[in-house]
Amino acid sequence: MVNMLFSLYNFHESWAKDIVSKYIRSNNKVLIIPFSFNEKICSDIDWQKAYSKNNGKYYESVVIPFLSYGIKEENINWINYFKDTKENAKNKIKNANIIFFTGGLPDKMMLRLMEFNFIEDIENFTGVIIGSSAGAMIQISEYHITPDEDYNTFTYNTGLNLIKEFDVEVHYEGTEIQNKYIYKVLGEKRDKVYAITNVGGIIVDNEKITLLGDTKTFTK
């Protein structure tokens, strides 16, 4: 398994493309798991407005990176939280070479992954797992949430048991609040935190960690 962690859906840009292109083949099948949505999306109609090909608000921004690596649109599949059955969704995971987790609310995403009984399927996945923002955070076995407009308080949360060596701070802008909580995590939980800016990323290929673009390293 290869893990990629970004802040935005921009990993096809020049700062990332050369290295990421080693892992994304034009014949790959991609599965988008958009489970990080907020309570405004509460029905299939809402889901379609957010993610459908015809008029989904986020559709284009999610698929553009993959199209730019030569993947055909028909090879990009989605799990619809409101319509897919657990069995059908598990088959989609089995048939994918790449899983992509969208940005949004990481704790909501984890709850929905558990609801679909996906945790084991994803932890045993042998392809490439890519996530932006919340989708990067949940790849960390115990990730933290820094207070922002979505969350009032700092918390530690259980993610997927994929990355245990470090934690991440996404959308890093060097703010006082971000630095404060990075050092809190270093003091309490981890020896290393990578701060991923909006033009940064990390690739974990087995034991090998590659930093892309503007990504900063904080250590104890």
C-alpha positions in Angstrom: 0.0 0.0 0.0 1.1 3.5 -0.8 -0.4 6.5 1.2 -0.6 10.0 -0.2 -1.6 13.0 2.0 -2.5 16.4 0.7 -4.4 19.5 1.8 -6.2 20.2 -1.5 -7.3 18.5 -4.7 -4.2 19.9 -6.5 -1.8 16.9 -6.6 -1.6 17.2 -10.4 0.2 20.5 -10.2 3.9 20.9 -11.0 5.1 20.6 -7.4 3.7 17.1 -7.2 3.2 15.7 -10.6 6.7 14.2 -11.3 6.7 12.0 -8.2 2.9 11.3 -8.0 2.9 10.1 -11.7 5.1 7.2 -10.6 2.1 5.8 -8.7 -0.9 6.7 -10.8 -1.3 4.8 -14.1 -3.6 5.9 -16.9 -5.4 2.5 -16.8 -6.0 2.6 -13.0 -9.5 2.3 -11.5 -10.2 5.1 -9.0 -12.8 4.9 -6.2 -13.8 8.2 -4.6 -15.2 7.8 -1.1 -16.9 11.1 -0.2 -17.9 10.3 3.4 -16.7 13.6 5.0 -19.8 15.7 4.2 -21.6 17.7 6.8 -25.3 17.5 7.9 -26.4 19.7 5.0 -26.1 16.6 2.8 -28.8 14.4 4.2 -30.4 12.7 1.2 -29.5 11.3 -2.2 -30.8 14.5 -3.8 -28.3 16.5 -1.7 -25.6 14.0 -2.5 -26.2 14.4 -6.3 -26.0 18.2 -6.0 -22.6 17.8 -4.3 -21.0 14.9 -6.2 -22.8 13.9 -9.3 -21.3 14.2 -12.8 -24.1 16.3 -14.2 -24.3 19.1 -11.6 -22.3 18.2 -8.6 -20.7 21.2 -7.0 -17.5 19.3 -6.1 -17.4 16.8 -8.9 -15.0 18.6 -11.2 -12.5 19.5 -8.5 -12.3 15.9 -7.3 -11.9 14.3 -10.8 -9.6 16.8 -12.5 -6.3 15.6 -10.8 -7.1 12.0 -12.0 -8.0 13.1 -15.5 -4.7 15.0 -15.7 -2.9 11.7 -15.1 -4.6 10.2 -18.1 -7.3 8.2 -16.2 -10.5 7.9 -18.1 -13.7 9.3 -16.5 -15.5 6.0 -16.8 -12.7 4.5 -14.6 -13.6 6.9 -11.8 -16.2 5.4 -9.5 -17.9 6.8 -6.4 -19.6 5.4 -3.3 -22.9 7.0 -2.7 -23.6 6.9 1.0 -27.3 7.1 0.4 -27.7 4.5 -2.4 -24.8 2.0 -2.3 -25.4 -1.1 -0.2 -22.5 -2.3 2.0 -22.0 -5.3 -0.3 -22.0 -3.2 -3.4 -19.6 -0.7 -1.9 -17.2 -3.4 -0.7 -17.1 -4.7 -4.3 -16.1 -1.2 -5.5 -13.2 -1.3 -3.0 -12.1 -4.7 -4.3 -12.1 -3.5 -7.9 -10.2 -0.3 -7.3 -6.4 0.4 -7.7 -6.7 3.8 -6.1 -9.0 5.0 -3.2 -9.5 8.7 -2.7 -10.9 10.3 0.4 -12.3 13.8 0.1 -11.8 16.7 2.4 -14.4 17.8 5.0 -15.1 16.4 8.4 -12.7 13.6 9.4 -14.7 12.3 12.4 -17.9 12.0 10.3 -15.9 10.2 7.7 -14.6 7.6 10.2 -18.1 7.1 11.5 -19.5 6.4 8.1 -16.6 4.1 7.2 -17.4 2.1 10.3 -21.1 2.1 9.5 -20.3 0.5 6.1 -18.0 -1.9 7.9 -15.1 -0.8 5.6 -12.3 -0.4 8.1 -10.8 -3.9 7.5 -11.2 -3.6 3.7 -9.3 -0.3 3.6 -6.6 -1.4 6.1 -6.0 -4.5 3.9 -6.1 -2.6 0.6 -3.0 -3.1 -1.5 -3.2 -0.2 -3.9 -2.8 3.5 -3.5 -4.8 5.5 -0.9 -4.9 9.3 -1.5 -6.6 11.8 0.8 -6.9 15.5 0.9 -7.4 17.4 4.2 -9.8 15.3 6.2 -8.9 12.4 3.8 -5.3 12.8 4.8 -6.0 13.1 8.5 -7.9 9.8 8.8 -5.0 7.8 7.4 -3.2 8.5 10.7 -4.0 5.9 13.4 -4.5 8.6 16.0 -4.9 12.1 14.4 -5.6 15.4 16.0 -8.1 18.1 15.1 -6.9 21.7 15.5 -9.7 24.1 16.3 -11.1 25.9 13.2 -14.4 27.0 11.8 -15.7 23.4 11.9 -14.4 22.4 15.3 -14.4 24.4 18.5 -12.0 22.3 20.5 -8.7 20.3 20.1 -9.2 16.6 20.1 -7.4 13.3 19.4 -9.3 10.9 17.3 -9.0 7.3 16.1 -8.3 7.1 12.4 -7.4 4.1 10.1 -4.5 2.1 11.3 -2.4 2.9 8.3 0.2 5.5 9.5 1.6 5.4 13.1 4.9 7.1 12.7 3.8 10.7 12.5 0.8 13.1 12.6 -0.2 15.8 10.2 -1.4 19.4 10.3 -3.2 20.2 7.0 -3.8 23.6 5.4 -0.7 24.8 7.3 -0.2 28.5 7.2 2.1 28.9 10.2 -0.5 30.4 12.4 0.0 30.7 16.2 -2.9 28.3 16.8 -1.6 25.7 14.4 1.9 25.8 15.9 0.6 25.7 19.4 -1.2 22.4 18.7 1.6 20.9 16.7 3.8 21.3 19.7 1.1 19.9 22.0 1.0 16.7 19.8 4.8 16.5 19.9 4.7 16.8 23.7 2.0 14.2 24.2 1.8 11.7 21.3 4.3 11.8 18.5 7.9 12.4 17.7 7.1 14.0 14.3 4.4 16.2 12.8 4.3 17.1 9.1 2.7 20.5 8.4 1.2 20.3 4.9 0.5 23.6 3.2 -2.0 24.0 0.4 0.8 23.3 -2.0 2.3 20.4 -0.2 2.0 16.7 0.4 3.5 13.4 1.7 3.9 10.0 0.0 4.5 7.0 2.3 5.7 4.1 0.2 6.3 1.2 2.7 8.9 2.8 5.0 10.0 5.5 2.6 8.6 9.0 3.2 8.7 11.6 0.5 7.8 15.2 1.1 6.3 17.2 -1.8 6.0 20.9 -2.4 5.9 23.1 0.7 5.7 20.6 3.6 7.4 21.4 6.9 8.7 18.9 9.5 8.3 19.5 13.2 10.1 17.2 15.7 10.5 16.9 19.4 
